[in-house]
Amino acid sequence: MDKNEGVNLLRRYLENRCTPEERVLVEQWYDGLLTASDWHLEGERQEEAQLAMKQRIDQALGWKKPVPLLQQHWWRYAAAVLLLLGAASLFFIRLHKKDPVPAIMAEIKPGSNKAVLTLANGHTIALDQAAADSIATQGSSRISKLAGGQLVYTPGAGIAGNSPEYNTLSTPRGGQYKLVLPDGSGVWLNAMSSIKYPAAFTGQSREVTIIGEVYFDIAKNEQQPFHVKIDNKAQINVLGTRFNISAYPDEPLIRTTLVQGKVSVNTVVLQPGQQAVLSSKPGKQPVTLLKEVDTDLALAWMNGYFQFSQSDIHTVMQQIARWYDVEISYEGNLPDRKFSGEISRSSNLSEVLKGLSVSGINYRREGRRIIIIP
C-alpha cells in the first residue's frame, strides 16, 4: 500500500465508510502513536491545536469545506494529520506485515416485524415465518397477514349472538407488529407486548386486554364503546380516538398519553396532549393527570426512534434491551445522571452504543450482554 492508498483509507474512516477490519487497523495504529506521543494539551492550547489539525486534514484530503464531525472525535483529525506529516511509515509497515486483527463481535441488528398469534383453540402461528396470505378463519371472520408486518381481521356475516373467541397477539424482544381489529381499529404493538381480543366484537361494548406498550387508533362507534383493560390495574374507556399506553410489568408506572379524541383512565378524563400516570401495582391506584406533555416523546417508538428527555440510565437501557434482545447489567457506582436525545431504531446496536457513549454512558460488550460501567 502506498501513501495515496493510506490517505484514501483514512478518508473512508473519517466518512464512516471503512469495513470493520479497516477501522480496527486505523484505531490500533492511532493508539500506538498516542502512547508514544505527548498530547496533554490544556485549555486554549488544546483548542488551537485541534482547530489547526482540522484545517490541515481538510486541506490534505481535498475537502474545500470542513467536514462536520462531533467534537469528541477530534482525535481522528489528529491521527490523519500525523500520517500526513510523516508518521505514515509506521502505519504502512503494519499493514504490510498483516498483523492479526482482533475478532470482531457479530453485529446485532435492530428489531423487526415479529409476533406470535395464539388462536382461541391454542394453535400458534409465528407471523414472521408465515406467508402473506389468509392464515386462519374463525366463524365467518377471516384472518390475513399482509406484507409489512400487519395482521388484519375481516368480519363476515352470521356471527351475532355467538360467544366470541379470544385470540392473543404477542411480540417478543426485538419485535413489533400492527393489528387491524374486526371493527377496523388499528393497534400497534411495541416489543414485549401483547393484546387479547375477540375475533368479532359482539354485545354492547368492545373490550381488549393489553400488556406492554400499545398504540391505538380506535374506530368510532358510540353504540359500542371501546375499553382497554390492563390486568386489574386500570381501564381506559374510549369512543373514538388515538392514544398510547405504556404498561410494562417491569416498570413502576403505567402511562396513557392522548393524541386525539377523549379517553378516561379509571374515571379521570384526558384531553389531547395530556397523560394519565398511575402505579403499576395490582389493584386500582390513584391517577395523576399531567396536563401538558410531549406526545412526540410517547410516540417516538411508533415513528422509528428512541427518544429520551431527562431519562435515567436504567430507563434508557431498558428500551435498548427490549428492541435489540440483549441483556443489560450494571457494575460499580454509576453517576446519577439524566439523558436526553434521539436515536434511530433502525440503527445497528453498535451505532446506538456509540451514540450513548458520546452522551457519557460507558459500557463493555460481551456477546449479547451489555455491561454499563462508571
N, C-alpha and C positions, 0 to 999 in steps of 0.2 A: 504494500500500500504506500503510495507517495503522499506528499503533503497535501495536494489538492483533494485526494480522496479522504484524508483525515479531516480537512475543513468541511467537506460535504457531509461527513458523518456527524460532526458537531452541529452543523446547520440543522440536520434532521433531528438531532437530540433537542436543540432549542425549540424546534417547532413541534415537539412531541410526536415525531414520525418514526422514531427508532423501533427496531424489534426489541423484545425484552433482553436478548443476548447482547445486542449492541449497547443498550442502556447500562447493563451491568459493567461492561468493559469501560465505558466512559467514566462511570462513577467510581469504579475501583481505581482507575488511573488518577482521577482527581483526588481521591482520599490519600493516595501515596504522595502526591505533590503537597497537599495540605499539611501532612505530617512533617514534611521536610522544610516547610516554609513558615515565615513569621507573618501571620495575618491578624495579629492582635491590635488592630486599629480601633480607636475610640472616638466618639463624638463626631465633630466636624471632619476630622481627618478621614474617618471611615466613609462618611457620606461623599466626600470629594473623590475618594479612591473608587467607590462604587460607580459614581457618575462617569468618571474618566474611563473606567473599564467598559461601561456600557456603550459609550460613544465610539471607542476603538473597535469593539467587536461588531457594532452596526456597520462601521465603515469597511472592516476587513471582510465581512461576509456579504457585502454588496447591498445592504439594506439602506435605502435612502431615508427611510423614516424609522424611528425607534420602534422596536417590537414590544408591545405591551405585555410584559411579564410581571408576575407578582413580585413585590419587593423581597419576599422571603427567598426567592430563587436567584438573588444577585450572584451567588457563587457560580452559577452556570456561566455567567459572563466572565468571571474571574478565570474559570478553567479554560475557556476558549481563548482568552487573551494570553494566558501563559503559553498555550500551544503556539499561538501565532508569534509570540516573542522569542521563541527558540527552544521551548521545552518539548517540542514535538518528538524529538528523537526517542525519549523515554516511552512515549505512547506507541510510536510505530514499532519499536523493538518488541514491546509486549504483545502487540498484535501479531507480529511475525512469529513469535515464539508460541502463539496459540495457547496461552495459559488457560488451564481448565476454568470453565465458567461454573459458578455455583449452581446447584439445582434450583430451578425456578418453580415455585409452587403453582399448581394448576389454578387458572383464573376462575373465580366464582362469578357466574353470570347472575343478572338480576332475575327477579321473579317473572312469572308469565301467567297466561290464562290456564289455570289448572283448578279442577274441582271434582268432587265426587257427588253423584246424585244417588240418594238412597230412597228407593220407592217404598210405598206402604207395605208391600209384601216382604221387605227386607232385601230385595235384589239391589245390588250396587252397580253403578256404571261410572267408570273413570272417563270423564268427559274429554280430557286432553288426549286420550287414546282412541276415542270413538270418532267415526267418520261423520262429517257434516251431513246429517240426514235426519229423518224421523227415527227416534230411538226407542220410543215406547208409547203405549196408549193406556189410558185409564178411563173406563167408562167410554164416553164418546169424545173425550179430550185427547188431543194428540200432543206429544212432547217432541220437540225438534231441537237439534243442535245446529246452530248457524256458525258460519265462519267468523273468526274474530272473537271467540270466547263469549258466546251468547246462547242461553237456553230459553226457548220460547214455548209457552203453553197456548194451544189453540182450542178453546172450548167448543164442544158440539152441542147438539140438541138432546133433550130427553134425560137430563141429569138432575132436574129439580126434584127435591124430595128425597134423594138418595143420601145416605150418610157419606160425608166427604172422606176421601182417602188422603192422608197426610204424608207428604214427601219431605225430604230434607236435602238441601244443597249445602255442601261444606267445602271450604277452601283449606288447603294445607299451608304450612310455612312456605313462603315463596310462591303463593298462588293468589289469583284474583279471578272474579267471574261476574258476568251480568246475567240477570234473570228477568224475563218478562212474565209476570204472573197472569193467571187466566183472565183477570179483569183489565189487562193492559198496563198495569202499573210496572214501572221499571225499578229494579233493585240491583245495586252494585255491591259486591262483597269484597272487602279487603282481605289480606292474608289472615289465616287462622280465624275465620269467621264462619257462621252458619245461619241458615234460616229454615224454619219448619213452617210449612204452609199447605193448604189443601189443594188438591188437583182441580177443584172447582169451588167457587165461593157460593154457598147456599145460605139461606137464613137471612137474618136481619142485619148482620154485620160481617165484616171481613177481618179475620184475625190471623196474625203470624207471630212467631216467637223467634228471637234472634240471640246470638252470642257474637261478640267481637265488634267489628266496625262495619256498618252498612249504611249506604246512601239510598234514599227512597225518592222516587218521583211518582206520586200517587195519582191514579186516575180518579177524577172527582165523581162521587155518587152519593148525594145527600141521603138517599133512601137506604144506603148500606155503608155506614161509616167504617173507616179503617182503623184497626187497633194493632199496635205493636207491643208485644209483651217481652220483658227482659227477666226471665225466671220469675222470682217473687219480689223483684226489686223495683220495678217501675212499669207503668203502662202509658203509652203515648197514644192519644186519641186524635184522629185525623179525618178531615173531609176530603180535601184535595190540595196537595202541597208538595214542596221539595225540602228535604231536611236530611241531616247526617246524624247518626248515632254511633258513639264510641263507647262500647260496653264490654271491654275485655275482662275476663275473670281475674287476671293477674294485675289489674290496675285498680287503684283505690277509688276512682271516681267514674261515674257514668255521665257523659256529656251529650246533650241533644242540641244541635245547632240548626236553627230555622233559616232557610234561604228565602222561601216564598210561601205565602198562604198563612195558615194558622194551625197550631197544634197545642195540646195541653199535655203536660207531664205531671202525673199524679195531681191533677186539678189545677196546676199552675199554668196559665195561658201564656204562650210565647207569641211575639210579633216578629216579623222578618228582621234579621240582624241580631237576634237575641239568642242566648244559650241557657239551658237549664242544666244545673250541676247537682248531683246528689251522690251519696256514698254508695259504693258497690256492695256493701254488707247486706246480708239477707234481710228481708222484711222491708216495709215501707219506710223510707228515710225522708227527712226534710229536704225540700228542694230550694236551692239558691238560684235566683234569676239574675243573670248578667245581661244588662240591657244594651250594651254596645260591645260587640265582639267582631273580630276579623273573620268573616266567613271564608275568605280565601285560605286562611290557615287551616280551618277544619276540612276544607275540600281539596287541599293540596294533593293528597294521595290519589284522588279522582282525576286530577289534572296532570298526573305523572311526576310529582315532585315529593321529596321530603322537605317540609318547611318547618322551621323552628323559630320560636320567639321567646327568648329568656327561658329556655328549657334546660333542665339539669342533665348531667351526663347519662343517668340511667334512662331517662325518657328518650334521649337521642338514640342510644344503643339498642333499646328495646324495639324501636321501629326498624332499625337496621337488621336486627336478628330475625324478625318475622319475615322480612322481604327477601333476605338472602339465605335464609335457612342456615344460620350459623349460631354457634354457642358463644355467649358473652360471659366473661368472668373478670374479676377486678382484683388488683393487688395493691398493697400499700395504702397509704393515706392520700386519697385523691382530693385535690383542691375543690372547695365549694364554689364552683363557677357556673355561670349561665351561658347558654349558647344560642345564637340567632343566625339564621342563614337559610339557604335553599339549595338543594342538590337534586339532580335528575334521578328518578327511579329507574331510568333505562341504562344508567351507568353500570359498569362492572364494579365489583366490590373494591378492587384495588384503587379505582378512581375516587370512590366515595371516601375511602380511608385516607387518601392523600388530602382530600378537601378538609376532612376533620382534623388532620394533623396541623394544617395551616391555622386552624382555629384553636390550637393548643391542646388537642386530645392526643395523648401519647399512647402507643399500643405496640404489641408484637403479635404476630400471627403464627399459629400452629395448625396447619390444615384448615379445618372449618371452625376452629376455635380462635376467637379474638380476645386477647388479654389486655385490658385497659390498665395502664401503669401511670404513676405520678409523673 
